[in-house]
Amino acid sequence: MPLKTSVLASEQHRHYQSHSFEQYAASLFMNDGWEVFHPALDHGRKTDLVISDGHVFYRVQIKSLEATDDTVLVKNQWKNTDTKIDYVIYFSQKGNWGYVIKPFNCNQKRLNAAGGQRFHKHQKHFSHAFAKI
């Protein structure tokens, strides 16, 4: 069995973890029948994935949280950009859940506020939550 012999620096580990959730979200979308595109560079544009049903394209921002419950306050990180985000997907790093929400205009809000859809990290639950948003 291969053994990993190096340790990632904490900043590098956070970057890897962030990308792993983006890849996970991409696989959930693909399994649900969406086309998924990865911008080559999203610095400042806040677009991690672009999804399409073949006719319409949507910009998706992926976020991961260290929170253990869904009462956490989340910040609006796309407020001062000219990019229109269609959906934001939050994944709990420590729990088996996530949320699909529409972008909001205020500076911050409680993740479990009205309008979002909670899901378990499972294809069926994710697809159902995304269809309801």
N, C-alpha and C positions, 0 to 999 in steps of 0.2 A: 504494500500500500504506500502511495506517495506521502511523504511527510513535509509539511510546510516548515521551513527552517528560518524564516524571517518574521519579524513582527512589524506591523504597520504603525506609523506614527498616528496619533489620535486624529489629526486633521485629515490625513490620508484615509483613515478608516471611516470617518464620517462621509467623505466623498464617495468611497466605494459603497457604503451603505445606501446613500442617496441614489446612486445609479442602480443598485439592486432593486429598489422599490420602483424605479422607472421601468426597468425590464419586467418586473412582475406585473405592473399595470398594463404594459404592452401585451404581455401574454394573455391576460384576462380579456382585453379588448379583442385580440385576434381569435381567441377561442369563442368569442361571442359573435364573430363574423364581421368585425370591423377591419378596414385597412388601417395600418398603423405606420406612421412616418416619424422618423427621429430627426429633428433639426440638427444640422452639423454643428451649430453653435447657437446657444440660446441666451448668452450673456446680455442681461438688460431687457430681454424680450419676454422673459417669464413663460416661455412655451417649451415644455419638456417633450410633449407628444402632440402630433396632429393626427386626428382620426377622421375617417371618412366612410360613408356608406356607399361610396361610388358616385354620389351626386353632390353632397354637402360636406364641407370640411369644418372641423371643430378644433380649437386650440385647448390643450389640457395642461394644467400645472399639477405636478405631483409633489406632495410634501410628506415627510415622515415626522412623527412626534414621539417624544420620550414619555408621553403621558400614559397613565394606567387607566384613566377614565375619560369619558367624553365631555366633561364639564370644563375642560381646559379652554383658556382664551387663546384664540388664534389671531395673528396680526394680518392686516391687509398689506401684502408685499408687492402688489401690482398697482397700487393706487397712483403712484407718480410715474407711470409709464404710459406711452401712447398705444400700447398693445392691448387689443381686446382679447381677454381670456374668456372662454366659454364655460369651462368647468375646472374646479379644483378638487383633487382627490387627496385626502389625508389618510395615511396608514399609521397605525400605532406600532411602534417598534417593540413594545413590551407586551402588547395584547394581541388577540386574534380578531381584531376589528379595524374598520376604517369608515370614512365618511365621504360621500360625494356631495358637493355643494356647488351652487352658482357663486361667482365672485360677488363680494359685497362692497359697498361704498364707504362704510364707516372704517375707522382706524383698526378696530378689533371687535371681535364678537365671540360669544361662547360657541364652541364647536357644535354642541347639541341643540343650538337654537333652531327655531322653526324654519323649515325650508330645506334642510339637508336630509340625506338618506344614509342611515347607518347600515353597514353590511359586515358580515363575517368574512374573513379571508378565505373565501371559497367561491368558485366560479358561479354557481347558481345564485348565491346571495348577492354577489357583485353585479351580475347581469340584471337581476331584479331591481336592485337599488338604482342602477344607472338608468334603467328604463322608466323609473318613476320620477326622476328628477326633471 
